[in-house]
């Protein structure tokens, strides 16, 4: 099914195969797992696109959500004392 750019993405694919292969190459070059590279790519995309879509207020909400989530996850992490 064509998307807004005219590309085709198979119904069962969540991420374009070529994009995923490119991220795999970058992950290997950076010595990181693919999941980490994918998370970094998504975070970069969101931080760039969210202000364009929702303005600075949207970015502020997103950052607050991330802060709250990291605080909750920090309280659930085992202590290294």
C-alpha positions in Angstrom: 0.0 0.0 0.0 1.6 3.4 -1.0 2.2 5.9 1.8 2.2 9.7 1.4 5.6 9.6 -0.2 4.5 7.0 -2.8 6.6 4.3 -1.1 5.2 0.9 -0.5 5.2 -0.7 2.9 3.9 -4.2 3.4 0.9 -4.5 5.8 2.8 -6.8 8.1 5.9 -4.6 8.4 5.9 -2.0 11.1 9.2 -0.5 9.9 10.5 -0.2 6.4 12.9 -3.1 5.7 15.5 -0.8 4.1 15.4 1.6 7.1 15.8 -1.3 9.5 18.8 -2.7 7.5 20.4 0.8 7.5 19.9 1.0 11.3 21.5 -2.4 11.7 24.6 -1.3 9.8 24.8 1.9 12.0 24.3 -0.2 15.1 27.2 -2.5 14.1 29.4 0.4 13.3 28.6 2.0 16.7 29.0 -1.3 18.6 25.5 -1.2 19.9 22.6 -3.6 19.8 20.0 -2.9 17.0 17.3 -2.1 19.7 19.5 0.6 21.2 20.1 2.1 17.7 16.4 2.0 16.9 15.6 3.7 20.2 18.2 6.4 19.5 16.8 7.0 16.0 13.2 7.2 17.3 14.2 9.6 20.1 16.1 11.8 17.6 13.1 11.8 15.3 10.6 12.6 18.0 12.7 15.4 19.5 13.0 17.0 16.0 9.5 16.4 14.8 7.4 17.0 17.9 8.1 20.7 18.1 7.2 21.0 14.4 3.9 19.2 14.9 2.9 20.4 18.4 5.0 23.4 19.1 7.2 24.0 22.1 4.3 23.1 24.4 4.2 19.6 22.9 7.9 19.2 23.4 7.6 20.3 27.0 4.9 17.7 27.6 7.0 15.0 26.0 10.1 15.9 28.1 8.0 16.0 31.3 6.7 12.5 30.4 10.2 11.2 29.9 11.4 12.8 33.2 8.5 11.2 35.1 9.1 7.8 33.4 12.8 7.9 34.3 12.1 8.7 37.9 9.6 5.8 38.2 12.0 3.4 36.5 14.8 4.7 38.7 12.8 3.8 41.8 12.2 0.4 40.4 15.8 -0.3 39.6 17.8 -2.4 42.1 20.2 -0.5 44.3 23.9 -0.8 43.6 25.0 -0.2 47.2 
